[in-house]
């Protein structure tokens, strides 16, 4: 019980920090939309950031999926000193690799942009190249901050590890407000550059007292070799959502102007939901499941898995239902100001609907990836990810013909759900049984409550008149969503969903503790 309460406390604290960070990021996106809308400049910035983020994504997937379990294993089986020496060597080697890759990408930026974004006219392509090169100058700092954040998570200093989102939002906001009129979208590129440096600097103070850095560069370290063996498959399996998103952007470059920006704005709302709903759960549980895996406590791992599945369904399904029904108001409130007009709202709202239906699958798939990684099995998620990427490309090519940018988003959601299903089957094969029959009654009740929530939301959406202006749109959203979620909570109580009761009791205990 004490361990469960500590886990819940850690999850709630991390959730609070992530919500604050995501809200700050939401304000950043609102300001960016106000200054640049869905025009050519923002298309170039979004495309440049996606290309810059490709090596970041690969390093992040590699480090976050492998460093934590190996560091925990080294600390538990040997000593903190040995673990810190291994971590120092890993950070140094990754920083060196980041420096080499940054130089390579810098030199190849122009042919890469022409290869990936084939539909760009010369002016947009040139601007994209310039922005990519600006961001690449700080790649080493970005990769270092990822490594430090992973070490903080391994040490269960979850809140400190979540602070890296604040510099990016702050720097982009400052760039838009004070520099964009003079330097245009290039100011935002330099904002990304500055934020990557700040991300590393803000984490260093939290390492004092438990992590001692060693200036070592040992290519022969067997532990690092083990990390690389695990890291190769993890790179794709953990970064599948972003890779699919980049594929979407590449195919959208030949569609209507502004479609890439609309996809990016919609996807940022999806990452907001995933960050608030899923990241706290996976962040806290990954470290704990790594210890359970090291202790070969499979029963405990399956208990955590079943509880997480129910919590994800309990929280995500009603939010998805409300977001689908109120998608136009969501986009109005989030972005409709300045250069972001009603046409941009309609396009972005359609894309949002196609993305948001995949949120539960995205969250559960990422959590299942973590389960396999805690077992130091990165091969299985890798194979599943290959299937998902291939399916996404095939569906993209088919659905973009009929649905345009909406089809690209829908293809990503379908591929994500397929990946989740395959991972569940693979996990069942590994453990022989998952015990999901024990949670099926609650899952069924959650689905019923969600359907009632959606019905109430549809009714309220039809009854209330359309609103314009941030204040009125917010009021309409609050009334519709509030009534729908109240209906959902009442249904959960009436149906006596045990997971809902446990979740509510946890919150009550947290408030009184």
Kinemage of the C-alpha trace (Angstrom):
@kinemage 1
@onewidth
@group {chain A} dominant
@subgroup {mainchain}
@vectorlist {calphas} color= white
{ca unk a 1} P 0.000 0.000 0.000
{ca unk a 2} L 2.808 2.408 0.893
{ca unk a 3} L 4.543 1.696 -2.399
{ca unk a 4} L 1.308 2.282 -4.330
{ca unk a 5} L 0.754 5.578 -2.527
{ca unk a 6} L 4.314 6.677 -3.307
{ca unk a 7} L 3.797 5.749 -6.956
{ca unk a 8} L 0.529 7.679 -7.056
{ca unk a 9} L 2.125 10.680 -5.362
{ca unk a 10} L 5.003 10.681 -7.827
{ca unk a 11} L 2.602 10.350 -10.745
{ca unk a 12} L 0.473 13.258 -9.537
{ca unk a 13} L 3.482 15.509 -9.004
{ca unk a 14} L 4.874 14.699 -12.440
{ca unk a 15} L 1.418 15.239 -13.918
{ca unk a 16} L 1.247 18.693 -12.346
{ca unk a 17} L 4.605 19.728 -13.787
{ca unk a 18} L 3.769 18.278 -17.195
{ca unk a 19} L 0.403 20.036 -17.291
{ca unk a 20} L 2.077 23.343 -16.458
{ca unk a 21} L 4.723 22.684 -19.129
{ca unk a 22} L 2.136 21.668 -21.714
{ca unk a 23} L -0.054 24.681 -20.960
{ca unk a 24} L 2.999 26.890 -21.424
{ca unk a 25} L 3.656 25.060 -24.704
{ca unk a 26} L 0.024 25.586 -25.658
{ca unk a 27} L 0.438 29.335 -25.126
{ca unk a 28} L 3.601 29.150 -27.275
{ca unk a 29} L 1.642 27.546 -30.117
{ca unk a 30} L -1.140 30.128 -29.790
{ca unk a 31} L 1.386 32.949 -30.117
{ca unk a 32} L 3.146 31.221 -33.030
{ca unk a 33} L -0.189 30.813 -34.820
{ca unk a 34} L -1.023 34.461 -34.191
{ca unk a 35} L 2.228 35.697 -35.774
{ca unk a 36} L 2.605 33.215 -38.639
{ca unk a 37} L -0.744 31.405 -39.138
{ca unk a 38} L -0.606 28.613 -41.724
{ca unk a 39} L 1.433 30.538 -44.284
{ca unk a 40} L 4.627 29.701 -46.158
{ca unk a 41} L 6.957 30.795 -43.350
{ca unk a 42} L 5.341 28.518 -40.788
{ca unk a 43} L 5.277 25.623 -43.276
{ca unk a 44} L 9.041 26.073 -43.652
{ca unk a 45} L 9.580 26.242 -39.874
{ca unk a 46} L 7.469 23.150 -39.167
{ca unk a 47} L 9.275 21.212 -41.901
{ca unk a 48} L 12.694 22.372 -40.711
{ca unk a 49} L 11.929 21.436 -37.123
{ca unk a 50} L 10.749 17.985 -38.224
{ca unk a 51} L 14.018 17.429 -40.088
{ca unk a 52} L 16.091 18.749 -37.170
{ca unk a 53} L 14.066 16.587 -34.819
{ca unk a 54} L 14.882 13.407 -36.744
{ca unk a 55} L 18.323 12.896 -35.104
{ca unk a 56} L 16.875 14.181 -31.807
{ca unk a 57} L 14.146 11.571 -32.070
{ca unk a 58} L 16.600 8.760 -32.756
{ca unk a 59} L 18.883 9.744 -29.884
{ca unk a 60} L 15.940 10.269 -27.552
{ca unk a 61} L 14.490 6.858 -28.359
{ca unk a 62} L 17.874 5.245 -27.899
{ca unk a 63} L 18.788 6.962 -24.636
{ca unk a 64} L 15.451 6.997 -22.834
{ca unk a 65} L 14.655 3.369 -23.661
{ca unk a 66} L 18.038 1.842 -22.768
{ca unk a 67} L 19.995 4.068 -20.393
{ca unk a 68} L 17.474 3.870 -17.541
{ca unk a 69} L 17.256 0.053 -17.202
{ca unk a 70} L 21.022 -0.391 -17.682
{ca unk a 71} L 21.866 2.392 -15.230
{ca unk a 72} L 19.434 0.955 -12.655
{ca unk a 73} L 20.894 -2.525 -13.153
{ca unk a 74} L 24.457 -1.239 -12.729
{ca unk a 75} L 23.521 0.693 -9.597
{ca unk a 76} L 21.625 -2.208 -8.019
{ca unk a 77} L 24.100 -4.969 -8.865
{ca unk a 78} L 27.366 -3.063 -8.416
{ca unk a 79} L 27.424 0.462 -6.987
{ca unk a 80} L 26.426 4.071 -7.594
{ca unk a 81} L 30.046 4.870 -8.489
{ca unk a 82} L 30.122 2.260 -11.255
{ca unk a 83} L 26.719 3.370 -12.518
{ca unk a 84} L 27.803 7.023 -12.683
{ca unk a 85} L 31.004 6.146 -14.507
{ca unk a 86} L 29.003 4.174 -17.065
{ca unk a 87} L 26.549 7.074 -17.440
{ca unk a 88} L 29.354 9.634 -17.866
{ca unk a 89} L 30.968 7.571 -20.604
{ca unk a 90} L 27.607 7.129 -22.323
{ca unk a 91} L 26.861 10.858 -22.221
{ca unk a 92} L 30.285 11.693 -23.660
{ca unk a 93} L 30.035 9.169 -26.483
{ca unk a 94} L 26.548 10.326 -27.425
{ca unk a 95} L 27.663 13.964 -27.377
{ca unk a 96} L 30.489 13.084 -29.761
{ca unk a 97} L 28.101 11.212 -32.025
{ca unk a 98} L 25.697 14.180 -31.954
{ca unk a 99} L 28.504 16.501 -33.039
{ca unk a 100} L 29.333 14.283 -36.022
{ca unk a 101} L 25.684 13.900 -37.065
{ca unk a 102} L 25.062 17.651 -36.729
{ca unk a 103} L 27.974 18.358 -39.102
{ca unk a 104} L 26.701 15.733 -41.550
{ca unk a 105} L 23.120 17.038 -41.512
{ca unk a 106} L 24.376 20.617 -41.848
{ca unk a 107} L 26.264 19.709 -45.013
{ca unk a 108} L 23.405 17.675 -46.461
{ca unk a 109} L 20.553 19.981 -45.413
{ca unk a 110} L 19.722 21.177 -48.918
{ca unk a 111} L 19.552 17.763 -50.652
{ca unk a 112} L 17.620 16.361 -47.674
{ca unk a 113} L 15.002 19.107 -47.916
{ca unk a 114} L 14.667 18.570 -51.668
{ca unk a 115} L 14.376 14.815 -51.169
{ca unk a 116} L 11.799 14.872 -48.358
{ca unk a 117} L 9.703 17.942 -49.220
{ca unk a 118} L 9.478 17.447 -52.965
{ca unk a 119} L 6.452 19.732 -53.303
{ca unk a 120} L 8.193 22.865 -51.959
{ca unk a 121} L 8.862 25.771 -54.273
{ca unk a 122} L 12.495 27.093 -54.262
{ca unk a 123} L 11.861 29.975 -51.809
{ca unk a 124} L 10.211 27.726 -49.234
{ca unk a 125} L 12.931 25.097 -49.655
{ca unk a 126} L 15.698 27.699 -49.147
{ca unk a 127} L 14.048 29.014 -45.986
{ca unk a 128} L 13.652 25.468 -44.669
{ca unk a 129} L 17.358 24.770 -45.250
{ca unk a 130} L 18.359 27.943 -43.399
{ca unk a 131} L 16.176 27.078 -40.400
{ca unk a 132} L 17.438 23.483 -40.243
{ca unk a 133} L 21.055 24.640 -40.160
{ca unk a 134} L 20.317 27.175 -37.432
{ca unk a 135} L 18.773 24.530 -35.179
{ca unk a 136} L 21.514 21.964 -35.842
{ca unk a 137} L 24.111 24.230 -34.223
{ca unk a 138} L 22.762 23.256 -30.795
{ca unk a 139} L 22.129 19.525 -31.379
{ca unk a 140} L 24.870 18.461 -28.939
{ca unk a 141} L 23.193 20.374 -26.101
{ca unk a 142} L 19.806 18.851 -26.950
{ca unk a 143} L 21.175 15.301 -26.845
{ca unk a 144} L 23.029 15.991 -23.601
{ca unk a 145} L 19.836 17.254 -21.967
{ca unk a 146} L 18.042 14.043 -23.024
{ca unk a 147} L 20.748 11.971 -21.328
{ca unk a 148} L 20.631 14.026 -18.144
{ca unk a 149} L 16.836 13.838 -18.009
{ca unk a 150} L 16.995 10.045 -18.346
{ca unk a 151} L 19.455 9.842 -15.449
{ca unk a 152} L 17.140 11.990 -13.325
{ca unk a 153} L 14.238 9.656 -14.123
{ca unk a 154} L 16.390 6.650 -13.209
{ca unk a 155} L 17.089 8.318 -9.862
{ca unk a 156} L 13.323 8.936 -9.479
{ca unk a 157} L 13.809 12.700 -9.707
{ca unk a 158} L 10.920 12.898 -12.137
{ca unk a 159} L 9.993 16.546 -11.688
{ca unk a 160} L 13.475 17.854 -12.485
{ca unk a 161} L 13.544 15.734 -15.653
{ca unk a 162} L 10.337 17.371 -16.899
{ca unk a 163} L 11.702 20.917 -16.790
{ca unk a 164} L 13.243 20.798 -20.263
{ca unk a 165} L 9.982 21.791 -21.962
{ca unk a 166} L 9.934 25.267 -20.431
{ca unk a 167} L 13.000 26.774 -22.203
{ca unk a 168} L 11.675 25.854 -25.663
{ca unk a 169} L 8.340 27.567 -25.046
{ca unk a 170} L 9.910 30.617 -23.422
{ca unk a 171} L 12.499 31.150 -26.157
{ca unk a 172} L 9.995 30.788 -29.011
{ca unk a 173} L 7.545 33.153 -27.338
{ca unk a 174} L 10.260 35.767 -26.854
{ca unk a 175} L 11.430 35.306 -30.441
{ca unk a 176} L 7.903 35.819 -31.799
{ca unk a 177} L 7.064 38.836 -29.666
{ca unk a 178} L 10.339 40.764 -29.825
{ca unk a 179} L 12.216 39.610 -32.930
{ca unk a 180} L 9.759 38.281 -35.511
{ca unk a 181} L 8.857 41.671 -37.010
{ca unk a 182} L 12.508 42.290 -37.862
{ca unk a 183} L 13.814 38.794 -38.596
{ca unk a 184} L 10.643 36.863 -39.459
{ca unk a 185} L 10.518 33.123 -38.888
{ca unk a 186} L 14.330 33.020 -38.650
{ca unk a 187} L 13.947 34.449 -35.131
{ca unk a 188} L 12.008 31.339 -34.136
{ca unk a 189} L 14.827 29.154 -35.453
{ca unk a 190} L 17.300 30.979 -33.215
{ca unk a 191} L 14.823 30.596 -30.364
{ca unk a 192} L 15.058 26.816 -30.782
{ca unk a 193} L 18.858 27.133 -30.786
{ca unk a 194} L 18.881 29.062 -27.507
{ca unk a 195} L 16.367 26.733 -25.849
{ca unk a 196} L 18.521 23.651 -26.475
{ca unk a 197} L 21.399 25.219 -24.586
{ca unk a 198} L 19.154 26.256 -21.702
{ca unk a 199} L 17.675 22.761 -21.442
{ca unk a 200} L 21.074 21.376 -20.477
{ca unk a 201} L 21.948 24.203 -18.112
{ca unk a 202} L 18.771 23.938 -16.018
{ca unk a 203} L 19.269 20.199 -15.366
{ca unk a 204} L 22.867 20.354 -14.122
{ca unk a 205} L 22.071 21.680 -10.596
{ca unk a 206} L 19.765 18.702 -9.931
{ca unk a 207} L 22.658 16.267 -10.414
{ca unk a 208} L 24.582 17.528 -7.415
{ca unk a 209} L 24.872 15.234 -4.427
{ca unk a 210} L 24.282 11.933 -6.205
{ca unk a 211} L 25.804 12.068 -9.702
{ca unk a 212} L 29.523 12.586 -10.163
{ca unk a 213} L 30.592 13.257 -13.721
{ca unk a 214} L 33.742 11.588 -15.058
{ca unk a 215} L 35.520 12.967 -18.166
{ca unk a 216} L 35.913 9.565 -19.803
{ca unk a 217} L 35.653 8.401 -23.404
{ca unk a 218} L 35.849 4.610 -23.495
{ca unk a 219} L 34.699 3.000 -26.754
{ca unk a 220} L 35.481 -0.462 -25.346
{ca unk a 221} L 33.016 -0.275 -22.454
{ca unk a 222} L 31.015 -3.525 -22.640
{ca unk a 223} L 28.065 -1.901 -20.923
{ca unk a 224} L 27.927 0.719 -23.680
{ca unk a 225} L 28.121 -2.051 -26.263
{ca unk a 226} L 25.121 -3.665 -24.576
{ca unk a 227} L 23.310 -0.329 -24.712
{ca unk a 228} L 23.968 -0.031 -28.449
{ca unk a 229} L 22.664 -3.551 -29.057
{ca unk a 230} L 19.431 -2.630 -27.287
{ca unk a 231} L 19.339 0.887 -28.706
{ca unk a 232} L 19.196 0.041 -32.405
{ca unk a 233} L 15.699 -1.462 -32.342
{ca unk a 234} L 14.540 1.005 -29.676
{ca unk a 235} L 15.263 3.973 -31.930
{ca unk a 236} L 12.391 3.099 -34.224
{ca unk a 237} L 10.009 1.505 -31.746
{ca unk a 238} L 9.966 4.482 -29.357
{ca unk a 239} L 9.933 7.117 -32.074
{ca unk a 240} L 7.251 5.600 -34.240
{ca unk a 241} L 4.711 8.401 -33.717
{ca unk a 242} L 7.162 11.118 -34.725
{ca unk a 243} L 8.448 9.104 -37.682
{ca unk a 244} L 4.919 8.610 -38.942
{ca unk a 245} L 4.272 12.312 -38.414
{ca unk a 246} L 7.331 13.143 -40.514
{ca unk a 247} L 6.103 10.818 -43.271
{ca unk a 248} L 2.787 12.687 -43.133
{ca unk a 249} L 4.602 16.005 -43.595
{ca unk a 250} L 6.611 14.714 -46.534
{ca unk a 251} L 3.467 13.548 -48.346
{ca unk a 252} L 1.593 16.726 -47.384
{ca unk a 253} L 4.243 18.885 -49.080
{ca unk a 254} L 2.504 18.147 -52.383
{ca unk a 255} L -0.988 19.020 -51.128
{ca unk a 256} L -2.569 22.426 -50.470
{ca unk a 257} L -0.428 25.277 -49.098
{ca unk a 258} L -0.766 25.428 -45.331
{ca unk a 259} L -1.656 21.753 -44.908
{ca unk a 260} L 1.676 21.031 -43.214
{ca unk a 261} L 1.086 23.831 -40.722
{ca unk a 262} L -2.460 22.631 -40.038
{ca unk a 263} L -1.204 19.091 -39.438
{ca unk a 264} L 1.440 20.417 -37.094
{ca unk a 265} L -1.006 22.510 -35.052
{ca unk a 266} L -3.412 19.558 -34.762
{ca unk a 267} L -0.630 17.175 -33.820
{ca unk a 268} L 0.618 19.528 -31.115
{ca unk a 269} L -2.764 19.267 -29.438
{ca unk a 270} L -2.418 15.483 -29.632
{ca unk a 271} L 1.018 15.613 -28.012
{ca unk a 272} L -0.525 17.853 -25.349
{ca unk a 273} L -3.098 15.167 -24.556
{ca unk a 274} L -0.491 12.412 -24.610
{ca unk a 275} L 1.833 14.456 -22.435
{ca unk a 276} L -0.815 15.122 -19.814
{ca unk a 277} L -2.529 11.728 -19.872
{ca unk a 278} L 0.217 9.241 -20.707
{ca unk a 279} L 3.703 10.605 -20.043
{ca unk a 280} L 3.350 10.790 -16.220
{ca unk a 281} L 2.157 7.200 -16.159
{ca unk a 282} L 4.885 5.820 -18.418
{ca unk a 283} L 7.630 7.931 -16.828
{ca unk a 284} L 6.975 6.738 -13.288
{ca unk a 285} L 6.028 3.170 -14.132
{ca unk a 286} L 9.002 2.565 -16.460
{ca unk a 287} L 11.545 2.954 -13.676
{ca unk a 288} L 9.460 0.774 -11.361
{ca unk a 289} L 8.892 -1.890 -13.990
{ca unk a 290} L 12.642 -1.919 -14.697
{ca unk a 291} L 13.212 -2.847 -11.049
{ca unk a 292} L 10.456 -5.488 -11.201
{ca unk a 293} L 12.029 -6.934 -14.331
{ca unk a 294} L 15.442 -7.032 -12.645
{ca unk a 295} L 13.809 -8.891 -9.729
{ca unk a 296} L 11.917 -11.143 -12.191
{ca unk a 297} L 8.615 -10.083 -10.632
{ca unk a 298} L 6.389 -10.840 -13.631
{ca unk a 299} L 3.249 -10.965 -11.516
{ca unk a 300} L 3.862 -7.418 -10.308
{ca unk a 301} L 4.524 -6.227 -13.855
{ca unk a 302} L 1.243 -7.670 -15.094
{ca unk a 303} L -0.659 -6.056 -12.230
{ca unk a 304} L 0.836 -2.694 -13.192
{ca unk a 305} L -0.012 -3.330 -16.851
{ca unk a 306} L -3.661 -4.135 -16.154
{ca unk a 307} L -4.075 -1.102 -13.912
{ca unk a 308} L -2.473 1.186 -16.489
{ca unk a 309} L -4.739 -0.126 -19.266
{ca unk a 310} L -7.806 0.669 -17.178
{ca unk a 311} L -6.547 4.113 -16.171
{ca unk a 312} L -5.708 4.988 -19.772
{ca unk a 313} L -9.176 3.914 -20.910
{ca unk a 314} L -10.876 5.657 -17.994
{ca unk a 315} L -9.192 8.998 -18.648
{ca unk a 316} L -8.579 9.032 -22.403
{ca unk a 317} L -11.841 7.750 -23.885
{ca unk a 318} L -14.193 10.527 -22.655
{ca unk a 319} L -11.664 13.215 -23.596
{ca unk a 320} L -11.377 11.764 -27.101
{ca unk a 321} L -15.166 11.689 -27.441
{ca unk a 322} L -15.493 15.338 -26.392
{ca unk a 323} L -12.595 16.414 -28.630
{ca unk a 324} L -14.148 14.775 -31.695
{ca unk a 325} L -17.532 16.448 -31.181
{ca unk a 326} L -16.130 19.874 -30.258
{ca unk a 327} L -13.136 19.839 -32.619
{ca unk a 328} L -14.018 23.130 -34.338
{ca unk a 329} L -14.398 24.989 -31.041
{ca unk a 330} L -11.159 23.458 -29.768
{ca unk a 331} L -9.245 24.831 -32.757
{ca unk a 332} L -11.023 28.197 -32.548
{ca unk a 333} L -10.055 28.602 -28.929
{ca unk a 334} L -6.521 27.345 -29.436
{ca unk a 335} L -5.445 29.189 -32.562
{ca unk a 336} L -8.055 31.470 -34.178
{ca unk a 337} L -6.473 34.892 -33.925
{ca unk a 338} L -4.151 37.061 -35.994
{ca unk a 339} L -3.263 35.283 -39.238
{ca unk a 340} L -5.069 32.077 -38.278
{ca unk a 341} L -8.448 32.518 -40.010
{ca unk a 342} L -11.658 30.447 -40.274
{ca unk a 343} L -10.340 28.506 -43.257
{ca unk a 344} L -7.356 27.435 -41.179
{ca unk a 345} L -9.744 26.456 -38.375
{ca unk a 346} L -11.811 24.171 -40.623
{ca unk a 347} L -8.779 22.440 -42.130
{ca unk a 348} L -7.052 21.966 -38.780
{ca unk a 349} L -10.242 20.738 -37.070
{ca unk a 350} L -10.702 17.981 -39.634
{ca unk a 351} L -7.117 16.830 -39.163
{ca unk a 352} L -7.498 16.971 -35.375
{ca unk a 353} L -10.493 14.617 -35.500
{ca unk a 354} L -8.523 12.055 -37.499
{ca unk a 355} L -5.554 12.249 -35.127
{ca unk a 356} L -7.445 12.314 -31.829
{ca unk a 357} L -9.266 9.014 -32.384
{ca unk a 358} L -5.868 7.343 -32.110
{ca unk a 359} L -4.885 8.864 -28.761
{ca unk a 360} L -5.774 5.835 -26.577
{ca unk a 361} L -3.926 3.526 -28.973
{ca unk a 362} L -0.901 5.842 -29.103
{ca unk a 363} L -0.705 6.015 -25.319
{ca unk a 364} L -1.113 2.295 -24.729
{ca unk a 365} L 1.311 1.433 -27.530
{ca unk a 366} L 4.004 3.663 -26.037
{ca unk a 367} L 3.421 2.120 -22.620
{ca unk a 368} L 3.678 -1.413 -24.056
{ca unk a 369} L 6.963 -0.427 -25.694
{ca unk a 370} L 8.191 0.566 -22.235
{ca unk a 371} L 7.117 -2.794 -20.831
{ca unk a 372} L 9.287 -4.610 -23.363
{ca unk a 373} L 12.176 -2.202 -22.808
{ca unk a 374} L 12.037 -2.781 -19.044
{ca unk a 375} L 12.600 -6.445 -19.905
{ca unk a 376} L 15.576 -5.333 -22.040
{ca unk a 377} L 13.729 -6.586 -25.118
{ca unk a 378} L 13.922 -3.960 -27.845
{ca unk a 379} L 13.733 -6.411 -30.749
{ca unk a 380} L 9.997 -7.079 -30.413
{ca unk a 381} L 8.926 -3.393 -30.434
{ca unk a 382} L 11.308 -2.845 -33.337
{ca unk a 383} L 9.681 -5.530 -35.468
{ca unk a 384} L 6.230 -4.212 -34.615
{ca unk a 385} L 7.340 -0.671 -35.482
{ca unk a 386} L 8.525 -1.805 -38.910
{ca unk a 387} L 5.031 -3.161 -39.550
{ca unk a 388} L 3.459 0.081 -38.315
{ca unk a 389} L 5.661 2.303 -40.508
{ca unk a 390} L 4.995 0.166 -43.581
{ca unk a 391} L 1.244 0.156 -42.909
{ca unk a 392} L 1.243 3.907 -42.341
{ca unk a 393} L 2.973 4.564 -45.671
{ca unk a 394} L 0.558 2.302 -47.570
{ca unk a 395} L -2.490 3.868 -45.911
{ca unk a 396} L -1.077 7.366 -46.500
{ca unk a 397} L -0.767 6.747 -50.220
{ca unk a 398} L -4.329 5.422 -50.383
{ca unk a 399} L -6.191 7.774 -48.045
{ca unk a 400} L -4.516 11.020 -49.189
{ca unk a 401} L -6.138 10.496 -52.596
{ca unk a 402} L -9.644 10.491 -51.087
{ca unk a 403} L -9.265 12.583 -47.916
{ca unk a 404} L -6.190 14.765 -48.468
{ca unk a 405} L -4.441 15.824 -45.257
{ca unk a 406} L -7.243 14.218 -43.206
{ca unk a 407} L -6.341 10.889 -44.776
{ca unk a 408} L -2.713 11.255 -43.713
{ca unk a 409} L -3.778 11.817 -40.109
{ca unk a 410} L -6.276 8.955 -40.179
{ca unk a 411} L -3.627 6.603 -41.570
{ca unk a 412} L -1.389 7.395 -38.600
{ca unk a 413} L -4.204 6.598 -36.159
{ca unk a 414} L -5.071 3.297 -37.850
{ca unk a 415} L -1.413 2.254 -37.970
{ca unk a 416} L -1.003 3.191 -34.298
{ca unk a 417} L -3.970 1.065 -33.251
{ca unk a 418} L -2.603 -1.853 -35.259
{ca unk a 419} L 0.767 -1.549 -33.542
{ca unk a 420} L -0.897 -1.536 -30.125
{ca unk a 421} L -2.835 -4.717 -30.931
{ca unk a 422} L 0.257 -6.542 -32.177
{ca unk a 423} L 2.242 -5.554 -29.063
{ca unk a 424} L -0.520 -6.886 -26.813
{ca unk a 425} L -0.475 -10.197 -28.664
{ca unk a 426} L 3.330 -10.364 -28.393
{ca unk a 427} L 3.177 -9.649 -24.664
{ca unk a 428} L 0.536 -12.328 -24.190
{ca unk a 429} L 2.761 -14.805 -26.000
{ca unk a 430} L 5.667 -13.910 -23.712
{ca unk a 431} L 3.736 -14.150 -20.426
{ca unk a 432} L 1.268 -16.800 -21.680
{ca unk a 433} L -1.602 -14.925 -20.063
{ca unk a 434} L -2.183 -11.260 -19.242
{ca unk a 435} L -5.193 -11.669 -16.983
{ca unk a 436} L -7.252 -9.184 -18.997
{ca unk a 437} L -10.423 -11.171 -18.363
{ca unk a 438} L -10.381 -9.635 -14.873
{ca unk a 439} L -10.614 -6.104 -16.286
{ca unk a 440} L -13.059 -6.738 -19.147
{ca unk a 441} L -16.137 -5.845 -17.035
{ca unk a 442} L -14.651 -2.467 -16.140
{ca unk a 443} L -13.562 -1.842 -19.736
{ca unk a 444} L -17.063 -2.545 -20.965
{ca unk a 445} L -18.563 -0.167 -18.408
{ca unk a 446} L -16.058 2.546 -19.381
{ca unk a 447} L -17.109 2.204 -23.028
{ca unk a 448} L -20.796 2.532 -22.076
{ca unk a 449} L -20.076 5.621 -19.968
{ca unk a 450} L -18.075 7.100 -22.854
{ca unk a 451} L -20.944 6.598 -25.303
{ca unk a 452} L -23.314 8.411 -22.937
{ca unk a 453} L -20.738 11.185 -22.547
{ca unk a 454} L -20.513 11.528 -26.346
{ca unk a 455} L -24.321 11.621 -26.691
{ca unk a 456} L -24.604 14.432 -24.139
{ca unk a 457} L -21.820 16.327 -25.909
{ca unk a 458} L -23.554 16.021 -29.295
{ca unk a 459} L -26.818 17.262 -27.774
{ca unk a 460} L -25.173 20.256 -26.104
{ca unk a 461} L -23.260 21.072 -29.288
{ca unk a 462} L -26.501 21.242 -31.242
{ca unk a 463} L -28.438 23.206 -28.633
{ca unk a 464} L -25.899 25.964 -27.978
{ca unk a 465} L -25.423 28.594 -30.707
{ca unk a 466} L -22.116 28.894 -32.548
{ca unk a 467} L -19.617 31.217 -30.867
{ca unk a 468} L -16.856 33.495 -32.132
{ca unk a 469} L -14.153 35.192 -30.117
{ca unk a 470} L -11.873 33.568 -27.570
{ca unk a 471} L -14.035 34.317 -24.534
{ca unk a 472} L -17.313 33.105 -26.024
{ca unk a 473} L -15.723 30.021 -27.556
{ca unk a 474} L -14.168 29.154 -24.201
{ca unk a 475} L -17.542 29.541 -22.477
{ca unk a 476} L -19.207 27.286 -25.054
{ca unk a 477} L -16.440 24.706 -24.681
{ca unk a 478} L -16.688 24.805 -20.906
{ca unk a 479} L -20.467 24.286 -20.903
{ca unk a 480} L -20.490 21.491 -23.493
{ca unk a 481} L -17.465 19.655 -22.173
{ca unk a 482} L -18.443 20.222 -18.544
{ca unk a 483} L -21.922 18.781 -18.995
{ca unk a 484} L -20.533 15.814 -20.936
{ca unk a 485} L -17.851 14.978 -18.374
{ca unk a 486} L -20.316 15.335 -15.483
{ca unk a 487} L -22.553 12.822 -17.259
{ca unk a 488} L -19.515 10.553 -17.648
{ca unk a 489} L -18.627 10.734 -13.961
{ca unk a 490} L -22.236 10.026 -12.945
{ca unk a 491} L -22.319 7.018 -15.267
{ca unk a 492} L -19.072 5.715 -13.796
{ca unk a 493} L -20.571 5.981 -10.328
{ca unk a 494} L -23.864 4.388 -11.378
{ca unk a 495} L -22.110 1.513 -13.132
{ca unk a 496} L -19.820 1.038 -10.123
{ca unk a 497} L -16.607 0.990 -12.112
{ca unk a 498} L -14.038 -0.255 -9.612
{ca unk a 499} L -11.125 1.511 -11.324
{ca unk a 500} L -12.960 4.828 -11.101
{ca unk a 501} L -13.608 4.302 -7.391
{ca unk a 502} L -9.951 3.416 -6.756
{ca unk a 503} L -8.805 6.414 -8.781
{ca unk a 504} L -11.120 8.753 -6.850
{ca unk a 505} L -10.038 7.274 -3.503
{ca unk a 506} L -6.393 7.774 -4.458
{ca unk a 507} L -7.076 11.440 -5.160
{ca unk a 508} L -8.906 11.841 -1.849
{ca unk a 509} L -6.053 10.196 0.052
{ca unk a 510} L -3.589 12.427 -1.788
{ca unk a 511} L -5.507 15.568 -0.765
{ca unk a 512} L -5.597 14.521 2.901
{ca unk a 513} L -1.942 13.373 3.037
